[in-house]
Amino acid sequence: MADLAYAVAGAAAEDGQGELATGVWNELGRAGDRTASVVAVGEKKRGKSSLINALVGTPGLLPVDVDVATSVHVTVDHAPVPSARVYDGSAPEGRALGLHEVAEYAALDPATGRTRHEGVNQVEVFSPSPLLARGLTLIDTPGVGGLSAGHAAVTLATLDRADALLFVVSGHSELTASELSFLERATARISVVLFVLTQFDQAPEWRAVLARNLELLARHTPRHANAPWFVVNSQARADVERARSAGRPDVAERRLASSGLPTLDAALAGLAAEADALRLWNVVHRCAQVADALIVSASRRADSLTLDPGFAERVGREKAALAALHGQGASWRTVLGDALALADQHCRRTLNREVEDLRLQVTEQLDAMKGTKGLQQVIDGVPDRINGIWMTVTHQLIDEVDAAAEAVVSAVGASGVDLTELLPERPGRLDDLPDPSRRRPNQSFVEHGMMAMGLGSVVGSLVSVVATPLVGIPVGAAAIGLVARVRHSREGAARSQMAARQFLDRAAVRVQTEIPPAVQETLTSVKGLIIAHVSSHVDGRRTEIEAALAEHQRLLKAERDAVGRARKAADERLAHRRELRTQANAIWRRLAATPPAAPASGTPR
C-alpha cells in the first residue's frame, strides 16, 4: 500500500502535479489517526445537527433551529466531561466555551442571518457519548441552502479530514441536482458513503421519496447505487430519554427501536472499529484517481509526440470549438442569461407571495383585535417577518445561482466557480422601517366631553324627574365622563389601528422596493464572475493546446530519431502510469475480498 502511494505521489511530482502528490501524501499520513472521522453533509434543514445530537445522545448539544454559519464546521469528539472550544485565530489551542455558547459562535444569528463573531472557523464540542468513546469523531458542516459555493468550499475542505461521509437527506423531497453534483465532488477521495433519510415521521410519502432517490443515484452516480441507506427519526431520542426518566424502560426501548437509530449506531461503531481498513480504501481510492489524471496527461504528451499529421487537425478542431465558446453568441452565454433571468423571475414571484402572506396575516390579526390590546406585539413582529422574507428570497437566490453556475461550467468542461463573496448584502433600509407610532386623535378628551354633555344632561334630567335633583346632577356628570371616555378610547383605538395598517403598508412597500435591486445586483455580479471564469478556462485550455501544437510542429522538423527517443520516453511514462492504475485495481480487489464491516440499510419498524 505504502509502495503504491509513494510511486503515485512520485509520478505526480515528476509530472509537475504537486497538488495531486500532496493529496496522496496527506491521505497516507492519516493512516496513523486514532479515531474514524465521519462528516455529515446535506442541504439546509435536512436535520444534520439533530441527527448528530441523537447519535451522541444529547438532544440539545448542537443548535438545530438555526443554520450553521457558512464558514464554520463543528467537530464532536469524546471526552469524559462535556465542554466546548472555539477556534477564531485568537489562540492556536482555541478558547474554552460553555455549551450554551456553541450556537452563538457556530450558527447564524436568526434575526440578521449573519455571523455574530468574525474569524470563527471551527467549534469543537466534547461529549462522554459511548458511541464517540468507540473511536468516532462526528463533524457537522454548514447548511445554507442549495449546497451553495460557500457551503461547498468549507465542506470540501473539511472532507480532507474524513474517513467516511454521512449524506443526510429529507423524507420530504428527493435528491436535488445540486446534491447529486456535490455528492460526486465530495466523494472524490472518500470511498465509503452512508445515506441517512431523516424526518420520515413527518413525511407520509417517504418510501416513494426513498425509491426515487435510489433511481437518481443509479442514473447519475452509479458508484453510490449500492451504498447503505438508513431511515431515522432523530426526534425520537428525546422521547426515549423522557420515557426512561419516567421509569418506563419498555416504552423507551420500543421507541428507540422504531427510530432507526440503533441500526445507524451499529454501522458507525463498525466504521470506528474498521478505521484502519477505511483509510486503506481511501488511500487506494485517491491513488487510483491520481493515476487516472496522470494517464490523461501522459496520453496527451504521447499524442503530441506523434508525427501523425492528424494531430494538428485534431488540435485545429479543438481550437475552433474553443473559439466558439469565446464568442458572444456562444450557447453557454444563452444558457446563463436565461437561467439568471429565470432566477430573477422566481425570486420576484417568491417575494410578492411572501409580502402578500405578510399583509394577509397581519391584517387578519388586526381585524381580530378589540381595542389596542396586543397591537404593539403585532407591530413589533413585523421586522422579524420581514427578515424571514429576506432569508427566504436569499436562499432561493442561492439555489438558483448555484444551479445556473453548475449548468454552465459543466457545459464547457470548466471547474466549479466559488460564488461565496457575491452573496447578497441585506439592504440597510430593511432595518430602518417607517415609524409605527400611533397618531394623536383628532379630538381631545375635553372635546369629547363637550360632545357628551348633551347626552349627560338628558340622563341627569331623567334621573331628577324620577328621583331628586340632588341625585340627577351627579348622575348626569358621571354619564358625561363615561361617554367622553368611551368615545375617546374608541377613537384612540381606531387611530392606532389605522396607524398600524399604514405602517404595514409602508413596510411592505419598503420590502418590495429594496429587495429586488439587491437580487438584481447579485445576479449581475454572478453573471460577470461566471463569464470571467469560463473565459479564463477557455484561454487556459487554448494556451495549453497551442503549446502542444507548437511542440508537435517543432518535432516534425526534428530528426526522426530524436522524435523516436522522445516518443519512447513518453510511451514509457504512459505505461508506468497505467501500471500504477493496474496496481491500484489489484489492491482494491484484495480489499474488496475482505471489506470493512459493511453496514446494512436501516428501515423503521
Steps between C-alpha positions, in 0.01 A plus 500: 500500500771746600707403195205580273446837670870590473506401133184697412610808695845484337347472154272799570797707617698396192214615279486836675172415677606606848146539631413142405819375665415689819153344504652151493751587775222643718287191451787273594582718801152451646562128538626550856194689629338344803135578424275466198368835377152508348381825341128575480400700191175603336290799410353727766218377721572135421552422870881454514541662841196321643639172371838556664329595826296180485805284426695656785200465730477869592198663327609859569873466435517676159270785390218366282264796447753710305750443221864425570701803386635477146866505608477266800503128560423340836704202618355267763761291685504280807599627844400392853354844576282704259673817378560714191772709334500758224778564250495858376869582462532651847698200629645193323343269758161675480292651780272322744124547453199404705274252322227766505730722289546255212213646298632853544831412335398220264165617361357792309309762694133417422408870511757618245612183321863596569780372722523652848879464525748549215794268442345183641594195290438210738309420817595182684251333732585217739256242634527182711290317237560120492490510118780758486696303760530216248734715291265720297505870418191665349524825303203725426535724194325820383155483351390825334291367217574353162838369613619843394853597407580608857365176639678293238837668554495452879359149485742380232787635710358322804480173305880491484473383862225244442509122481134466406210719392156522663276645228178627663183546294140571594203267470304797364681539167720307260866570431553827315735559208733701724509216755592244233768728359641572844498128585716426197754765603493416870576133442802565280722365779252320728398147410239440775169689500205439732169660399258604774138591429366710789160642596315191376256534791382830348501380137227245414645455148855428617505151345429643155768767560751229596419295188543809284835577666626151420401551136682836486817354647496208257463742207731786600756353744491124443798432726277599794201296385572220749596723794304428820196711594373561853153637573519687831277706728745718692229653719427159652812526719333764718189279531721209603669703772167624632364146516809385688475790743135410558603146596359336186797312347274281286350805329848649461632190327204480261540862399874461458459190283242669275719811458760325282778641720637166632573376146687819412680490837621148424617598151699797631649291778604252232671777306687607814615143557616475140662845481832360375329306223298809404818699460655231284196518273530878486873485423438260209204711388717815491789319327266366232358845431844661483620224268202568273589871487863419422396259224300777332798737523747239377269403214488859382878521518542178304243615245683828446820308421353310209592597146146431390371812318156417638612639835513852361155452352361390836659799670348726237153362570541553872621855444195567286277362774673724756462800272128427482485501880664842502250664268212717614259259336634197690221272616622499859447876517139448395460227760647726768290802403179297490575332833574828678195669348289209623663529843400867511140410410486225762641725772255778414212254504611366837538854634152603386349186647677550833397866521141407416507241780643760738224748418231235532624359831555838668170636369316197638664558837397866498143417397469254788606756761269686731656827605877532516581190706777307324540768232859582590591133496371469142695809394818376670469170314505658154881552483556132583256401226684726256829337595336164430401626154858612435638161608248313285580705189875477569491123534306468176747731327791286620331184373427655161847649457672175598292307247578754225872491573506121511319476165742738328830367633390145426408595143844646427702249704628757749553452873252629758483872572495640855216753534532543877607864490203593282225403743262796529540755776189571703374851404549737791159659449335174603632572849374859488126457459252790518400619848206283614398740785130576536366833384337736747119494484333789323295594805615540858332348804352844582351526150344159541368621838332799340335270245384270782346782708175490308447131565611543864251787552217283369598216732524741797160651425334158481655395831390830658143434392507145634700579813612846611721772350766418759531154349449599138784753488785260601352222287497729199859607565606135524323422175682786331835365621419141401386591150803724451738226606333240276507730198860598569609136543322383185647772287845435646470129420378578150788740442750245635357236267524740208861585590585129520348433157684797353821371655436159344442660159816708520705201621371283215585769246848530654557125461380494141714804421825391663530125439465480118800732436712293743403184312567661162838633614600152616388342172699756303813431707449124467465529123822699475692256720379191312584660164848587627543148640401332174712741295800423722440128454476537122816715486691253715393202293581684177847586630550136593406359161693770316808401698436137409463596134819706508684204653355274235604733218850535644537126519383458141814688400728300725681191408284192507732329742460788746126477464524127549697542821254757634206282400658198665545693824140623485371149436704366790356768727147419386560128553630570851191704588275226367691244706436711811130492421517123453669464840230713660232279343671185628521634856141615476389151406690351793341750738158428352545135588519595870317835521442690827178407673252615237193650672159379393228744409275594786124547479253585775284232649 
